[in-house]
Amino acid sequence: MVKKNNEPVVLQVLPEMNHGGVELGTVEIASGLKEAGIKNFVASSGGRMVYDLNKIKVKHFELPLKTKNPIKWLINARKLEKIIKENGINIVHARSRAPAWSAYWAAKRAKAEFLTTFHGTYGLGPLGIKKIYNKIMTKGKLVIAISTHIKNHMKKYYKVDENKMRLIHRCVNIDNFAPEKVSQERIIKAIKDNGLPEDKPIISLIGRVTRWKGQHLLIEALSKLKSKDFYCLIVGSDQGRIHYTNELKDMVKKYHLDAKVQFIDHSFDIPAILMLSDVVLSTAIEPEAFGRAAIEGQAMGKIVLASNIGGSLDNTIDGVTGKLFESNNSQSLADAIDWALNLPAKEKAKISKAAIKNVKDNFTKQIMCDKTIAVYQELMQK
């Protein structure tokens, strides 16, 4: 039966547990709850990050929650209802649309509280038809927004009441992303494994290779730089978007940047790549829901240049922890890179210190978990 006391017992529900921001956030919250002594579970269709849940001894229930078939939603809802009742779960936290429908029905039948996290600006479709599908993410008794941009999006398109929204930014794990955590051996290995030059300032753009992330904008900006002494890393998988990757490589040839730009389709040591970078970029041409890459760069004490849209407005302080450039404007990005590459050492040190402080004050895993636990406790009090 569902527990009647005020102690949260939480089930997080999402489509799968493969690599991604939603999955990483799920593991971080599961870990934070475990450390706080709060019983919690996760349900998804599985994936490699189930291993991370097993390591922290958080039970995972495997269900076909990635499906977009409404009939299967109903079947999943029955299974989730059984899980909720058998494990005394009193809060169901949905993190994605398709499984949220099953989670909503299951929570309702099992008399558990329903909570959602709005992770992105989901497409509205022709004439806004997909708003019906998306709207499940506003059905939580409380709704977590991961940035001011997402909060404003919910108010504008879904008319969500300000009183039911809770702003909780995503985080960076400073146990992994901190200058003192990256040994010299790891930096040397990253240089050798990737054949990187040691005598040039390194610019890095880390993230999925997809058009809205703006890799093409970066290459165009590099062709306009006044500074000629640089080496650029574009790190990330194209996840099968081979046409876009080929387009990027053609641009590199067109601008004669072959000796200055390197594509790394994956890296198992992102902190080391960041540590050897001088400038870290976030070049999205559409608003990032939050933009974790920007705070990972700041956590490592690097100068971050980010588009002046979306979540970057929350996580990058213009002129203090880095610079905001005009989105989708290659000249503005080029000017920002030139600015960063030509900063005096004293100014670089000042920005580095401010960037690390910004992360420690606002974007740690502990802060995100504490705020989320406070929302769970608020639901129990309600």
Stockholm file with secondary structure:
# STOCKHOLM 1.0

chainA/1-382         MVKKNNEPVVLQVLPEMNHGGVELGTVEIASGLKEAGIKNFVASSGGRMVYDLNKIKVKHFELPLKTKNPIKWLINARKLEKIIKENGINIVHARSRAPAWSAYWAAKRAKAEFLTTFHGTYGLGPLGIKKIYNKIMTKGKLVIAISTHIKNHMKKYYKVDENKMRLIHRCVNIDNFAPEKVSQERIIKAIKDNGLPEDKPIISLIGRVTRWKGQHLLIEALSKLKSKDFYCLIVGSDQGRIHYTNELKDMVKKYHLDAKVQFIDHSFDIPAILMLSDVVLSTAIEPEAFGRAAIEGQAMGKIVLASNIGGSLDNTIDGVTGKLFESNNSQSLADAIDWALNLPAKEKAKISKAAIKNVKDNFTKQIMCDKTIAVYQELMQK
#=GR chainA/1-382 SS CCCCSSCCCEEEECSCCSSSHHHHHHHHHHHHHHHTTCCEEEEESCCTTHHHHHHTTCEEEECCTTCCCHHHHHHHHHHHHHHHHHTTCCEEEECSHHHHHHHHHHHHHHTCEEEEEECSCCCCCGGGTTHHHHGGGGCSSEEEESSHHHHHHHHHHHCCCGGGEEECCCCBCTTTSSGGGSCHHHHHHHHHHHTCCSSSCEEEEESCCCGGGCHHHHHHHHTTCSCCCCEEEEESCCTTCHHHHHHHHHHHHHTTCTTTEEEESCCSCHHHHHHTCSEEEECCSSCCSSCHHHHHHHHTTCEEEEESSTTHHHHCCBTTTEEEECTTCHHHHHHHHHHHHTCCHHHHHHHHHHHHHHHHHHCBHHHHHHHHHHHHHHHHHC
#=GC SS_cons         CCCCSSCCCEEEECSCCSSSHHHHHHHHHHHHHHHTTCCEEEEESCCTTHHHHHHTTCEEEECCTTCCCHHHHHHHHHHHHHHHHHTTCCEEEECSHHHHHHHHHHHHHHTCEEEEEECSCCCCCGGGTTHHHHGGGGCSSEEEESSHHHHHHHHHHHCCCGGGEEECCCCBCTTTSSGGGSCHHHHHHHHHHHTCCSSSCEEEEESCCCGGGCHHHHHHHHTTCSCCCCEEEEESCCTTCHHHHHHHHHHHHHTTCTTTEEEESCCSCHHHHHHTCSEEEECCSSCCSSCHHHHHHHHTTCEEEEESSTTHHHHCCBTTTEEEECTTCHHHHHHHHHHHHTCCHHHHHHHHHHHHHHHHHHCBHHHHHHHHHHHHHHHHHC
//
